[in-house]
Amino acid sequence: MSTLLFLTQFAVIAYALIAGVFLAFSDFIMRSLSLTGGVGGVEAMQVINREVFRWVFMTLFLGMAGVSLVLVGLSVASLAEPASAFTGLAGMVYLLGCFGVTVVFNVPMNEALARMNLSDEATGAYWRRTYLPRWTFWNSVRTAACALSAVLLLFALMAMAQTA
């Protein structure tokens, strides 16, 4: 089995798993946290943002940034292959739409929330007016990017199958 085929098969599953985590947050977790009384949602999100650094999710999330770079590199090296455009684009979409959005938008909001005191009124205002709508929007962008990357890799696998 070629390296590109193996990485493509692995990455389609990994992209889909990451998309599923992000989808859960955009679909019901953030809405549920917004419905908690007082500062319950803020406190829960502060805990979630600390616990996300456990090895399973972070290994998958950060590892896929590396895999995405490899996919882009392999696609550039094999431009004549029909699947190369799909694999390269999938890697770029993940790097920009998921990893990049996380670093530029979601992480800074998480860090700001982590520094806030639960008893301050400003914390509740930030939570309702800024954090919830913006974080959820950018999380939905990450969801779409991961899902699109998975779909692009499915197209790559179909192209590989047709040329085999």
PASEBA-1860 file (N, C-alpha, C; in nm, 3 decimals):
! residues 164
1> MSTLLFLT> 0.086/-0.118/0.000/0.000/0.000/0.000/0.089/0.123/0.000 ~ 0.060/0.217/-0.087/0.142/0.338/-0.096/0.121/0.426/0.026 ~ 0.219/0.509/0.054/0.211/0.603/0.166/0.093/0.697/0.149 ~ 0.073/0.746/0.029/-0.038/0.839/0.004/-0.173/0.771/0.028 ~ -0.187/0.647/-0.017/-0.313/0.575/0.004/-0.339/0.553/0.153 ~ -0.236/0.508/0.225/-0.252/0.486/0.368/-0.287/0.616/0.441 ~ -0.213/0.722/0.415/-0.241/0.851/0.481/-0.380/0.903/0.447 ~ -0.421/0.883/0.324/-0.554/0.929/0.282/-0.663/0.852/0.357
9> QFAVIAYA> -0.648/0.723/0.368/-0.747/0.642/0.441/-0.750/0.680/0.590 ~ -0.635/0.695/0.649/-0.627/0.734/0.789/-0.686/0.874/0.809 ~ -0.648/0.967/0.724/-0.688/1.107/0.741/-0.838/1.127/0.722 ~ -0.901/1.054/0.632/-1.045/1.073/0.613/-1.119/1.039/0.742 ~ -1.075/0.935/0.810/-1.138/0.897/0.937/-1.107/1.001/1.044 ~ -0.983/1.043/1.052/-0.944/1.140/1.155/-1.013/1.274/1.135 ~ -1.018/1.323/1.011/-1.089/1.449/0.984/-1.236/1.438/1.026 ~ -1.296/1.325/0.996/-1.437/1.306/1.030/-1.457/1.301/1.182
17> LIAGVFLA> -1.365/1.236/1.253/-1.375/1.232/1.399/-1.364/1.372/1.460 ~ -1.270/1.450/1.412/-1.253/1.586/1.463/-1.376/1.670/1.429 ~ -1.427/1.654/1.308/-1.550/1.726/1.270/-1.664/1.691/1.364 ~ -1.674/1.564/1.403/-1.780/1.521/1.494/-1.770/1.587/1.631 ~ -1.648/1.600/1.683/-1.630/1.668/1.811/-1.676/1.813/1.799 ~ -1.629/1.880/1.695/-1.666/2.021/1.677/-1.816/2.037/1.651 ~ -1.874/1.944/1.577/-2.018/1.949/1.550/-2.098/1.941/1.680 ~ -2.057/1.853/1.769/-2.127/1.841/1.897/-2.127/1.975/1.971
25> FSDFIMRS> -2.015/2.044/1.971/-2.010/2.174/2.038/-2.101/2.275/1.968 ~ -2.095/2.284/1.837/-2.177/2.382/1.766/-2.325/2.349/1.773 ~ -2.358/2.221/1.772/-2.498/2.181/1.766/-2.568/2.187/1.901 ~ -2.508/2.134/2.007/-2.584/2.130/2.132/-2.505/2.162/2.259 ~ -2.375/2.143/2.260/-2.302/2.170/2.384/-2.303/2.318/2.418 ~ -2.269/2.403/2.323/-2.265/2.547/2.352/-2.405/2.599/2.385 ~ -2.505/2.550/2.315/-2.643/2.592/2.345/-2.681/2.549/2.486 ~ -2.643/2.429/2.523/-2.673/2.380/2.658/-2.601/2.463/2.764
33> LSLTGGVG> -2.475/2.494/2.739/-2.400/2.576/2.834/-2.461/2.716/2.846 ~ -2.514/2.767/2.737/-2.575/2.901/2.741/-2.703/2.901/2.824 ~ -2.766/2.785/2.840/-2.892/2.777/2.913/-2.873/2.750/3.063 ~ -2.750/2.729/3.105/-2.727/2.707/3.247/-2.745/2.838/3.322 ~ -2.783/2.829/3.445/-2.806/2.948/3.525/-2.677/3.009/3.576 ~ -2.679/3.140/3.595/-2.564/3.209/3.652/-2.438/3.191/3.570 ~ -2.335/3.144/3.638/-2.205/3.130/3.573/-2.173/2.984/3.543 ~ -2.272/2.898/3.548/-2.250/2.756/3.526/-2.187/2.725/3.391
41> GVEAMQVI> -2.234/2.792/3.287/-2.178/2.769/3.153/-2.034/2.814/3.143 ~ -2.005/2.929/3.203/-1.868/2.981/3.201/-1.775/2.884/3.272 ~ -1.815/2.842/3.390/-1.733/2.751/3.468/-1.713/2.618/3.395 ~ -1.819/2.566/3.336/-1.808/2.440/3.262/-1.714/2.456/3.142 ~ -1.722/2.568/3.072/-1.637/2.588/2.956/-1.491/2.606/2.998 ~ -1.468/2.672/3.110/-1.332/2.685/3.161/-1.273/2.546/3.189 ~ -1.353/2.458/3.246/-1.307/2.322/3.274/-1.283/2.246/3.143 ~ -1.376/2.257/3.049/-1.360/2.191/2.919/-1.231/2.237/2.852
49> NREVFRWV> -1.205/2.367/2.857/-1.085/2.420/2.791/-0.956/2.374/2.857 ~ -0.961/2.338/2.983/-0.843/2.280/3.049/-0.831/2.131/3.014 ~ -0.943/2.061/3.012/-0.943/1.917/2.990/-0.916/1.877/2.845 ~ -0.935/1.969/2.751/-0.916/1.937/2.610/-0.770/1.901/2.580 ~ -0.681/1.939/2.670/-0.540/1.912/2.647/-0.501/1.768/2.680 ~ -0.597/1.685/2.712/-0.567/1.544/2.734/-0.515/1.485/2.603 ~ -0.449/1.375/2.611/-0.373/1.325/2.497/-0.455/1.282/2.378 ~ -0.573/1.227/2.394/-0.646/1.171/2.280/-0.682/1.279/2.178
57> FMTLFLGM> -0.756/1.379/2.222/-0.799/1.482/2.127/-0.680/1.562/2.074 ~ -0.591/1.603/2.162/-0.479/1.686/2.117/-0.385/1.611/2.023 ~ -0.366/1.482/2.047/-0.283/1.403/1.956/-0.348/1.398/1.818 ~ -0.478/1.376/1.816/-0.549/1.372/1.688/-0.548/1.509/1.620 ~ -0.584/1.612/1.696/-0.594/1.748/1.640/-0.458/1.797/1.589 ~ -0.355/1.790/1.673/-0.223/1.838/1.632/-0.159/1.743/1.531 ~ -0.178/1.614/1.550/-0.123/1.517/1.456/-0.176/1.536/1.315 ~ -0.303/1.572/1.306/-0.361/1.593/1.174/-0.307/1.717/1.105
65> AGVSLVLV> -0.256/1.812/1.182/-0.189/1.927/1.119/-0.063/1.876/1.048 ~ 0.012/1.790/1.116/0.130/1.731/1.053/0.096/1.644/0.934 ~ -0.005/1.560/0.950/-0.049/1.474/0.839/-0.096/1.561/0.722 ~ -0.163/1.668/0.752/-0.211/1.758/0.646/-0.095/1.818/0.568 ~ 0.010/1.856/0.639/0.130/1.907/0.570/0.190/1.801/0.479 ~ 0.194/1.678/0.528/0.247/1.568/0.446/0.158/1.546/0.324 ~ 0.027/1.549/0.343/-0.064/1.531/0.229/-0.044/1.640/0.125 ~ -0.028/1.763/0.171/-0.003/1.873/0.076/0.128/1.850/0.003
73> GLSVASLA> 0.232/1.813/0.077/0.362/1.788/0.014/0.358/1.674/-0.085 ~ 0.294/1.563/-0.048/0.283/1.450/-0.140/0.201/1.485/-0.264 ~ 0.099/1.567/-0.246/0.016/1.604/-0.362/0.095/1.692/-0.458 ~ 0.177/1.780/-0.404/0.261/1.865/-0.490/0.363/1.780/-0.564 ~ 0.416/1.679/-0.495/0.516/1.592/-0.556/0.458/1.499/-0.662 ~ 0.326/1.481/-0.662/0.263/1.389/-0.758/0.147/1.459/-0.829 ~ 0.174/1.576/-0.883/0.068/1.655/-0.948/0.002/1.583/-1.065 ~ 0.070/1.488/-1.125/0.012/1.417/-1.239/-0.096/1.319/-1.197
81> EPASAFTG> -0.097/1.280/-1.071/-0.197/1.185/-1.021/-0.333/1.254/-1.009 ~ -0.441/1.186/-1.050/-0.574/1.248/-1.042/-0.617/1.282/-0.899 ~ -0.572/1.206/-0.802/-0.614/1.230/-0.663/-0.536/1.341/-0.596 ~ -0.425/1.384/-0.654/-0.337/1.478/-0.584/-0.404/1.612/-0.555 ~ -0.488/1.660/-0.644/-0.556/1.787/-0.618/-0.649/1.775/-0.498 ~ -0.718/1.663/-0.488/-0.809/1.642/-0.375/-0.733/1.630/-0.243 ~ -0.623/1.555/-0.243/-0.549/1.537/-0.118/-0.483/1.668/-0.075 ~ -0.427/1.739/-0.169/-0.365/1.867/-0.136/-0.465/1.969/-0.085
89> LAGMVYLL> -0.578/1.975/-0.151/-0.683/2.069/-0.108/-0.737/2.031/0.030 ~ -0.755/1.902/0.053/-0.803/1.856/0.184/-0.708/1.899/0.294 ~ -0.579/1.881/0.272/-0.479/1.923/0.370/-0.480/2.072/0.394 ~ -0.492/2.149/0.288/-0.495/2.295/0.302/-0.620/2.342/0.375 ~ -0.733/2.281/0.345/-0.858/2.319/0.412/-0.847/2.293/0.562 ~ -0.791/2.178/0.599/-0.774/2.150/0.742/-0.679/2.250/0.806 ~ -0.565/2.272/0.742/-0.465/2.362/0.800/-0.520/2.504/0.820 ~ -0.591/2.553/0.721/-0.643/2.691/0.730/-0.775/2.698/0.806
97> GCFGVTVV> -0.870/2.613/0.768/-1.006/2.624/0.821/-1.026/2.563/0.957 ~ -0.940/2.471/0.995/-0.953/2.409/1.127/-0.839/2.453/1.218 ~ -0.717/2.417/1.183/-0.603/2.449/1.269/-0.581/2.600/1.278 ~ -0.582/2.667/1.165/-0.561/2.812/1.164/-0.669/2.888/1.239 ~ -0.794/2.852/1.217/-0.906/2.916/1.286/-0.895/2.893/1.437 ~ -0.854/2.774/1.476/-0.837/2.744/1.618/-0.734/2.837/1.681 ~ -0.619/2.849/1.617/-0.510/2.930/1.671/-0.544/3.079/1.672 ~ -0.607/3.126/1.566/-0.632/3.270/1.552/-0.757/3.316/1.627
105> FNVPMNEA> -0.860/3.233/1.634/-0.987/3.277/1.692/-1.025/3.205/1.822 ~ -1.038/3.074/1.819/-1.092/3.002/1.935/-0.998/3.004/2.056 ~ -0.870/2.978/2.035/-0.777/2.974/2.148/-0.768/3.110/2.219 ~ -0.755/3.222/2.148/-0.751/3.350/2.221/-0.878/3.376/2.304 ~ -0.994/3.335/2.253/-1.116/3.351/2.331/-1.115/3.259/2.452 ~ -1.064/3.137/2.435/-1.053/3.044/2.548/-0.959/3.099/2.655 ~ -0.848/3.156/2.612/-0.752/3.212/2.707/-0.812/3.331/2.781 ~ -0.886/3.416/2.711/-0.951/3.530/2.776/-1.052/3.481/2.879
113> LARMNLSD> -1.131/3.381/2.843/-1.230/3.326/2.936/-1.162/3.263/3.058 ~ -1.050/3.199/3.038/-0.978/3.133/3.148/-0.930/3.233/3.252 ~ -0.897/3.355/3.208/-0.847/3.458/3.301/-0.959/3.529/3.376 ~ -1.083/3.503/3.341/-1.195/3.577/3.401/-1.239/3.514/3.532 ~ -1.282/3.601/3.621/-1.333/3.561/3.751/-1.482/3.536/3.741 ~ -1.526/3.425/3.792/-1.667/3.387/3.782/-1.760/3.486/3.852 ~ -1.711/3.557/3.951/-1.798/3.647/4.026/-1.810/3.786/3.964 ~ -1.732/3.816/3.864/-1.739/3.948/3.799/-1.854/3.955/3.700
121> EATGAYWR> -1.926/4.066/3.702/-2.035/4.086/3.605/-1.982/4.089/3.462 ~ -1.862/4.141/3.446/-1.803/4.149/3.311/-1.786/4.010/3.250 ~ -1.765/3.910/3.334/-1.749/3.774/3.284/-1.878/3.726/3.219 ~ -1.990/3.749/3.287/-2.119/3.709/3.231/-2.151/3.782/3.102 ~ -2.117/3.912/3.098/-2.142/3.990/2.976/-2.056/3.939/2.861 ~ -1.928/3.914/2.889/-1.839/3.861/2.786/-1.890/3.727/2.736 ~ -1.932/3.641/2.828/-1.983/3.508/2.794/-2.101/3.517/2.699 ~ -2.199/3.598/2.734/-2.324/3.605/2.655/-2.307/3.683/2.525
129> RTYLPRWT> -2.240/3.798/2.532/-2.236/3.888/2.415/-2.123/3.859/2.318 ~ -2.015/3.806/2.368/-1.897/3.787/2.283/-1.863/3.640/2.265 ~ -1.834/3.573/2.375/-1.780/3.438/2.366/-1.876/3.341/2.297 ~ -1.996/3.329/2.349/-2.090/3.231/2.291/-2.112/3.249/2.142 ~ -2.151/3.369/2.094/-2.176/3.379/1.950/-2.050/3.367/1.865 ~ -1.941/3.430/1.904/-1.820/3.427/1.821/-1.752/3.291/1.825 ~ -1.738/3.235/1.946/-1.671/3.106/1.957/-1.749/3.000/1.879 ~ -1.880/3.003/1.893/-1.963/2.904/1.823/-1.955/2.922/1.672
137> FWNSVRTA> -1.955/3.047/1.625/-1.940/3.071/1.482/-1.809/3.011/1.430 ~ -1.698/3.046/1.495/-1.569/2.996/1.449/-1.557/2.845/1.467 ~ -1.620/2.790/1.568/-1.623/2.646/1.584/-1.699/2.580/1.469 ~ -1.806/2.644/1.424/-1.882/2.592/1.309/-1.798/2.596/1.182 ~ -1.713/2.698/1.169/-1.620/2.703/1.056/-1.524/2.585/1.063 ~ -1.474/2.556/1.183/-1.384/2.441/1.201/-1.456/2.311/1.167 ~ -1.581/2.299/1.208/-1.660/2.180/1.177/-1.670/2.160/1.026 ~ -1.708/2.267/0.956/-1.723/2.260/0.810/-1.591/2.229/0.742
145> ACALSAVL> -1.482/2.287/0.790/-1.352/2.262/0.730/-1.311/2.116/0.745 ~ -1.330/2.061/0.863/-1.295/1.919/0.884/-1.382/1.827/0.799 ~ -1.511/1.857/0.794/-1.602/1.775/0.714/-1.566/1.785/0.566 ~ -1.536/1.906/0.519/-1.497/1.924/0.379/-1.367/1.850/0.350 ~ -1.272/1.855/0.441/-1.147/1.781/0.421/-1.173/1.631/0.408 ~ -1.262/1.578/0.491/-1.296/1.436/0.482/-1.361/1.403/0.347 ~ -1.452/1.488/0.303/-1.520/1.466/0.174/-1.419/1.471/0.060 ~ -1.329/1.568/0.064/-1.227/1.578/-0.041/-1.140/1.452/-0.045
153> LLFALMAM> -1.110/1.397/0.071/-1.031/1.274/0.073/-1.110/1.155/0.022 ~ -1.240/1.155/0.043/-1.322/1.048/-0.017/-1.317/1.057/-0.169 ~ -1.321/1.179/-0.223/-1.306/1.196/-0.368/-1.168/1.149/-0.413 ~ -1.066/1.177/-0.332/-0.930/1.132/-0.365/-0.925/0.979/-0.370 ~ -0.987/0.915/-0.271/-0.988/0.768/-0.270/-1.062/0.712/-0.391 ~ -1.171/0.776/-0.431/-1.243/0.731/-0.552/-1.154/0.748/-0.675 ~ -1.082/0.858/-0.682/-0.991/0.879/-0.796/-0.879/0.776/-0.796 ~ -0.826/0.745/-0.678/-0.721/0.642/-0.668/-0.774/0.506/-0.712
161> AQTA> -0.897/0.474/-0.675/-0.955/0.345/-0.711/-0.975/0.335/-0.863 ~ -1.011/0.444/-0.926/-1.036/0.442/-1.069/-0.908/0.427/-1.149 ~ -0.795/0.473/-1.092/-0.669/0.465/-1.165/-0.590/0.338/-1.130 ~ -0.640/0.262/-1.034/-0.566/0.141/-0.991/-0.590/0.026/-1.085
END
